Amino acid sequence: MRNLASMMQKVQGIQGKMQELQAELEAMIFSANAGSGKVTASVNGRKELVELTIAPDLMQPEDADLVADLVKVAVKQAYQMAETEQARRMEELTGGLPLPPGFKMPF
């Protein structure tokens, strides 16, 4: 029972810090590219696609499938970068506090 009370105090203590961290992460931009930089996708900390750049030389009708694949790869990598940074920052914030499986930050 004492461990539970201690854990609850820790959780309450990080609540304000978590809100600050959430605001910081939401403002961050994560960019990834595919096709040797021919496609670049940028997402914010809310995992919203905020920018997509495609090199003009890929804008040929015969390259449509390739472009679609490169866009998917770049967006997926940018999302993964955002998730990795969020997980790292959450671990840093909680100081190893055991959280329930599947617990995610509130965004």
Backbone hydrogen bonds in HBPLUS format (Angstrom, degrees):
<---DONOR---> <-ACCEPTOR-->    atom                        ^
c    i                          cat <-CA-CA->   ^        H-A-AA   ^      H-
h    n   atom  resd res      DA  || num        DHA   H-A  angle D-A-AA Bond
n    s   type  num  typ     dist DA aas  dist angle  dist       angle   num
A0005-ALA N   A0001-MET O   3.11 MM   4  6.46 158.2  2.16 150.1 155.3     1
A0006-SER N   A0002-ARG O   2.94 MM   4  6.18 159.5  1.98 150.7 156.7     2
A0007-MET N   A0003-ASN O   2.89 MM   4  6.07 156.0  1.95 145.0 151.6     3
A0008-MET N   A0004-LEU O   2.92 MM   4  6.14 155.8  1.98 148.4 154.9     4
A0009-GLN N   A0005-ALA O   3.06 MM   4  6.32 152.1  2.14 145.9 152.6     5
A0010-LYS N   A0006-SER O   3.08 MM   4  6.39 156.3  2.14 146.9 153.2     6
A0011-VAL N   A0007-MET O   2.94 MM   4  6.19 157.5  1.99 150.8 157.0     7
A0012-GLN N   A0008-MET O   2.98 MM   4  6.20 160.1  2.02 147.8 152.6     8
A0013-GLY N   A0009-GLN O   2.93 MM   4  6.11 149.4  2.03 144.0 153.0     9
A0014-ILE N   A0010-LYS O   3.13 MM   4  6.40 134.2  2.35 144.4 154.7    10
A0014-ILE N   A0011-VAL O   3.30 MM   3  5.43 137.6  2.49  97.5 108.1    11
A0015-GLN N   A0012-GLN O   3.38 MM   3  5.36 156.8  2.44 100.1 106.8    12
A0018-MET N   A0014-ILE O   2.79 MM   4  5.93 147.8  1.89 154.0 163.3    13
A0019-GLN N   A0015-GLN O   3.20 MM   4  6.54 148.9  2.30 145.0 152.1    14
A0020-GLU N   A0016-GLY O   3.17 MM   4  6.51 156.1  2.23 147.2 153.2    15
A0021-LEU N   A0017-LYS O   2.87 MM   4  6.10 160.7  1.91 149.6 155.3    16
A0022-GLN N   A0018-MET O   2.83 MM   4  6.00 154.5  1.90 145.5 152.7    17
A0023-ALA N   A0019-GLN O   3.09 MM   4  6.34 159.4  2.13 145.9 150.2    18
A0024-GLU N   A0020-GLU O   2.97 MM   4  6.28 159.2  2.01 150.9 156.9    19
A0025-LEU N   A0021-LEU O   2.86 MM   4  6.07 169.0  1.88 158.0 160.4    20
A0026-GLU N   A0022-GLN O   2.93 MM   4  6.07 156.9  1.98 149.7 156.3    21
A0027-ALA N   A0023-ALA O   3.25 MM   4  6.40 141.7  2.40 139.6 148.3    22
A0027-ALA N   A0024-GLU O   3.16 MM   3  5.32 129.5  2.43  97.9 110.8    23
A0028-MET N   A0025-LEU O   3.10 MM   3  5.09 143.1  2.24  98.3 109.1    24
A0030-PHE N   A0043-VAL O   2.78 MM  13  5.34 167.3  1.79 162.6 167.1    25
A0043-VAL N   A0030-PHE O   2.87 MM  13  5.34 159.3  1.91 149.3 153.0    26
A0032-ALA N   A0041-ALA O   2.94 MM   9  5.57 155.1  2.00 156.4 164.4    27
A0041-ALA N   A0032-ALA O   2.86 MM   9  5.57 162.8  1.89 166.9 171.8    28
A0034-ALA N   A0039-VAL O   2.87 MM   5  5.34 148.1  1.98 149.1 158.2    29
A0039-VAL N   A0034-ALA O   3.18 MM   5  5.34 155.2  2.24 156.9 154.6    30
A0038-LYS N   A0035-GLY O   3.12 MM   3  5.23 154.9  2.18 104.8 112.6    31
A0055-ALA N   A0038-LYS O   2.76 MM  17  4.98 155.5  1.82 157.0 160.7    32
A0040-THR N   A0053-THR O   2.88 MM  13  5.08 158.2  1.93 144.3 151.0    33
A0053-THR N   A0040-THR O   2.82 MM  13  5.08 164.1  1.84 151.9 157.2    34
A0042-SER N   A0051-GLU O   2.86 MM   9  5.05 156.7  1.92 154.5 152.0    35
A0050-VAL N   A0042-SER O   2.78 MM   8  5.68 158.6  1.82 147.9 155.2    36
A0051-GLU N   A0042-SER O   3.28 MM   9  5.05 149.9  2.38 140.0 136.4    37
A0044-ASN N   A0048-GLU O   3.02 MM   4  5.53 148.6  2.12 141.6 149.3    38
A0047-LYS N   A0044-ASN O   2.83 MM   3  5.26 152.8  1.91 119.3 123.3    39
A0058-LEU N   A0055-ALA O   2.97 MM   3  5.70 165.1  1.99 124.7 129.6    40
A0059-MET N   A0056-PRO O   3.03 MM   3  5.39 165.7  2.06 116.3 120.5    41
A0063-ASP N   A0060-GLN O   2.83 MM   3  5.33 155.7  1.88 119.6 127.8    42
A0064-ALA N   A0061-PRO O   3.32 MM   3  5.48 166.4  2.33 113.3 113.5    43
A0067-VAL N   A0063-ASP O   2.87 MM   4  6.07 164.8  1.89 164.3 168.8    44
A0068-ALA N   A0064-ALA O   3.00 MM   4  6.20 163.6  2.03 149.8 154.1    45
A0069-ASP N   A0065-ASP O   3.00 MM   4  6.23 159.7  2.04 147.9 153.2    46
A0070-LEU N   A0066-LEU O   2.91 MM   4  6.15 160.7  1.95 153.5 158.9    47
A0071-VAL N   A0067-VAL O   2.87 MM   4  6.09 155.8  1.93 153.6 160.2    48
A0072-LYS N   A0068-ALA O   3.06 MM   4  6.30 163.6  2.09 149.0 152.9    49
A0073-VAL N   A0069-ASP O   3.00 MM   4  6.26 160.0  2.04 150.2 155.5    50
A0074-ALA N   A0070-LEU O   2.95 MM   4  6.11 169.3  1.96 151.6 154.4    51
A0075-VAL N   A0071-VAL O   2.93 MM   4  6.07 168.5  1.95 157.3 160.5    52
A0076-LYS N   A0072-LYS O   2.94 MM   4  6.00 164.5  1.97 148.1 153.1    53
A0077-GLN N   A0073-VAL O   2.95 MM   4  6.13 161.8  1.98 151.6 156.6    54
A0078-ALA N   A0074-ALA O   3.00 MM   4  6.20 156.2  2.05 147.1 153.5    55
A0079-TYR N   A0075-VAL O   2.92 MM   4  6.19 161.6  1.96 155.5 160.2    56
A0080-GLN N   A0076-LYS O   2.94 MM   4  6.18 159.0  1.99 149.1 155.1    57
A0081-MET N   A0077-GLN O   2.92 MM   4  6.17 150.0  2.02 145.3 153.5    58
A0082-ALA N   A0078-ALA O   3.04 MM   4  6.33 156.5  2.09 148.5 154.2    59
A0083-GLU N   A0079-TYR O   2.91 MM   4  6.22 162.8  1.94 155.0 159.5    60
A0084-THR N   A0080-GLN O   2.88 MM   4  6.00 160.5  1.92 148.5 154.0    61
A0085-GLU N   A0081-MET O   3.02 MM   4  6.18 162.4  2.05 148.5 152.9    62
A0086-GLN N   A0082-ALA O   2.95 MM   4  6.13 159.0  1.99 148.8 155.1    63
A0087-ALA N   A0083-GLU O   2.91 MM   4  6.10 161.3  1.95 150.5 155.2    64
A0088-ARG N   A0084-THR O   2.92 MM   4  6.10 158.7  1.96 147.5 153.8    65
A0089-ARG N   A0085-GLU O   2.89 MM   4  6.05 166.4  1.91 152.4 155.8    66
A0090-MET N   A0086-GLN O   2.90 MM   4  6.01 151.4  1.98 145.1 153.4    67
A0091-GLU N   A0087-ALA O   2.96 MM   4  6.14 160.4  2.00 148.7 153.3    68
A0092-GLU N   A0088-ARG O   2.97 MM   4  6.19 155.6  2.03 145.7 153.0    69
A0093-LEU N   A0089-ARG O   2.87 MM   4  6.05 152.1  1.95 143.3 150.9    70
A0094-THR N   A0090-MET O   2.89 MM   4  6.08 164.0  1.92 155.1 158.4    71
A0095-GLY N   A0091-GLU O   3.05 MM   4  5.95 126.5  2.35 137.7 149.3    72
A0097-LEU N   A0094-THR O   3.04 MM   3  5.18 152.4  2.12 106.6 115.3    73
A0103-PHE N   A0100-PRO O   3.09 MM   3  5.57 152.7  2.17 139.7 138.3    74
A0107-PHE N   A0105-MET O   2.70 MM   2  5.76 139.2  1.86 110.1  98.2    75
